[in-house]
């Protein structure tokens, strides 16, 4: 699936976007979870601050 997303972003303005992944630890279970999203390059820092 990742290849399909990357291939579709190469058309047009795809280089203006970045896939961001943030890891977080659950307080209840102690396990780790991941949040991922494709964000515009200008909004990457804001996304990490928000999430």
N, CA, C and O of each residue as an XYZ file, in Angstrom:
204
protein
N       0.820     -1.183      0.000
C       0.000      0.000      0.000
C       0.870      1.255      0.000
O       0.530      2.246     -0.647
N       1.961      1.218      0.703
C       2.834      2.386      0.767
C       3.368      2.752     -0.608
O       3.503      3.931     -0.936
N       3.670      1.739     -1.409
C       4.185      2.019     -2.742
C       3.149      2.754     -3.576
O       3.486      3.653     -4.347
N       1.893      2.372     -3.420
C       0.829      3.024     -4.175
C       0.697      4.494     -3.772
O       0.523      5.363     -4.625
N       0.781      4.765     -2.463
C       0.687      6.143     -1.982
C       1.856      6.955     -2.503
O       1.663      8.068     -2.994
N       3.057      6.424     -2.407
C       4.244      7.148     -2.860
C       4.183      7.388     -4.364
O       4.523      8.475     -4.829
N       3.756      6.394     -5.121
C       3.673      6.537     -6.574
C       2.660      7.600     -6.961
O       2.895      8.363     -7.898
N       1.537      7.663     -6.257
C       0.526      8.657     -6.604
C       0.974     10.067     -6.221
O       0.540     11.036     -6.845
N       1.828     10.200     -5.214
C       2.304     11.518     -4.811
C       3.371     12.060     -5.744
O       3.629     13.264     -5.734
N       3.998     11.217     -6.547
C       5.039     11.672     -7.456
C       4.477     12.464     -8.626
O       5.215     13.181     -9.301
N       3.191     12.342     -8.870
C       2.560     13.102     -9.962
C       2.231     14.511     -9.456
O       1.712     14.672     -8.351
N       2.522     15.493    -10.238
C       2.152     16.858     -9.884
C       2.940     17.408     -8.707
O       4.171     17.417     -8.728
N       2.232     17.869     -7.680
C       2.868     18.523     -6.536
C       3.142     17.592     -5.381
O       3.135     18.036     -4.233
N       3.381     16.324     -5.633
C       3.590     15.350     -4.576
C       4.829     15.584     -3.743
O       4.889     15.149     -2.593
N       5.817     16.259     -4.295
C       7.048     16.503     -3.544
C       6.856     17.572     -2.476
O       7.754     17.821     -1.672
N       5.695     18.199     -2.468
C       5.390     19.204     -1.452
C       4.771     18.571     -0.213
O       4.433     19.283      0.733
N       4.617     17.255     -0.195
C       3.987     16.557      0.915
C       4.956     15.567      1.549
O       5.872     15.066      0.897
N       4.736     15.295      2.835
C       5.582     14.375      3.593
C       4.693     13.447      4.393
O       3.676     13.874      4.941
N       5.073     12.168      4.462
C       4.362     11.230      5.314
C       5.001     11.298      6.693
O       6.195     11.039      6.844
N       4.199     11.650      7.704
C       4.703     11.775      9.066
C       4.146     10.643      9.919
O       2.984     10.263      9.779
N       4.981     10.109     10.801
C       4.593      9.019     11.684
C       5.021      9.391     13.096
O       6.170      9.770     13.325
N       4.097      9.283     14.039
C       4.413      9.591     15.429
C       4.067      8.388     16.294
O       2.984      7.816     16.166
N       4.982      8.007     17.170
C       4.780      6.873     18.059
C       4.348      7.391     19.425
O       4.901      8.371     19.924
N       3.349      6.726     20.036
C       2.916      7.099     21.371
C       2.732      5.848     22.213
O       2.346      4.795     21.704
N       3.013      5.970     23.510
C       2.905      4.837     24.432
C       1.600      4.937     25.210
O       1.256      6.001     25.725
N       0.878      3.829     25.294
C      -0.377      3.778     26.028
C      -0.092      3.649     27.520
O       0.730      2.830     27.932
N      -0.775      4.460     28.329
C      -0.592      4.383     29.777
C      -1.249      3.122     30.350
O      -0.754      2.562     31.328
N      -2.344      2.676     29.759
C      -3.067      1.510     30.268
C      -2.318      0.207     30.015
O      -2.095     -0.569     30.945
N      -1.936     -0.038     28.782
C      -1.356     -1.324     28.410
C       0.165     -1.311     28.336
O       0.793     -2.367     28.406
N       0.755     -0.155     28.198
C       2.202     -0.069     28.047
C       2.653     -0.334     26.622
O       3.850     -0.298     26.336
N       1.710     -0.601     25.725
C       2.040     -0.851     24.325
C       2.197      0.444     23.555
O       1.848      1.524     24.033
N       2.725      0.310     22.361
C       2.957      1.475     21.518
C       1.960      1.510     20.372
O       1.570      0.470     19.841
N       1.558      2.702     20.000
C       0.677      2.912     18.862
C       1.287      3.933     17.936
O       2.128      4.735     18.343
N       0.864      3.903     16.697
C       1.422      4.810     15.705
C       0.311      5.591     15.022
O      -0.749      5.042     14.721
N       0.556      6.866     14.781
C      -0.332      7.715     13.997
C       0.449      8.138     12.764
O       1.582      8.606     12.873
N      -0.151      7.976     11.600
C       0.527      8.414     10.382
C      -0.442      9.193      9.517
O      -1.646      8.937      9.510
N       0.105     10.142      8.792
C      -0.705     11.001      7.935
C       0.207     11.633      6.892
O       1.413     11.760      7.107
N      -0.361     12.021      5.784
C       0.391     12.739      4.753
C       0.034     14.216      4.891
O      -1.129     14.607      4.796
N       1.073     15.026      5.120
C       0.891     16.435      5.450
C       1.730     17.284      4.509
O       2.772     16.836      4.030
N       1.288     18.494      4.243
C       2.055     19.436      3.435
C       3.336     19.794      4.184
O       3.332     19.868      5.413
N       4.414     20.013      3.471
C       5.719     20.284      4.087
C       5.689     21.463      5.057
O       6.411     21.458      6.054
N       4.872     22.464      4.780
C       4.801     23.634      5.646
C       4.109     23.336      6.968
O       4.285     24.083      7.930
N       3.329     22.266      7.039
C       2.515     21.969      8.217
C       3.074     20.836      9.083
O       2.410     20.421     10.033
N       4.262     20.329      8.787
C       4.815     19.177      9.510
C       5.021     19.504     10.985
O       4.584     18.744     11.849
N       5.668     20.606     11.282
C       5.927     20.981     12.684
C       4.623     21.169     13.440
O       4.514     20.746     14.591
N       3.633     21.793     12.818
C       2.339     21.986     13.465
C       1.659     20.657     13.765
O       1.022     20.507     14.808
N       1.791     19.686     12.855
C       1.179     18.384     13.060
C       1.772     17.676     14.267
O       1.040     17.084     15.060
N       3.099     17.731     14.414
C       3.729     17.094     15.569
C       3.377     17.811     16.867
O       3.242     17.162     17.904
N       3.226     19.118     16.837
C       2.846     19.864     18.035
C       1.410     19.538     18.444
O       1.097     19.449     19.632
N       0.546     19.361     17.449
C      -0.867     19.096     17.709
C      -1.097     17.679     18.219
O      -1.894     17.480     19.136
N      -0.415     16.692     17.644
C      -0.658     15.287     17.977
C       0.269     14.783     19.034
O       0.189     13.617     19.421
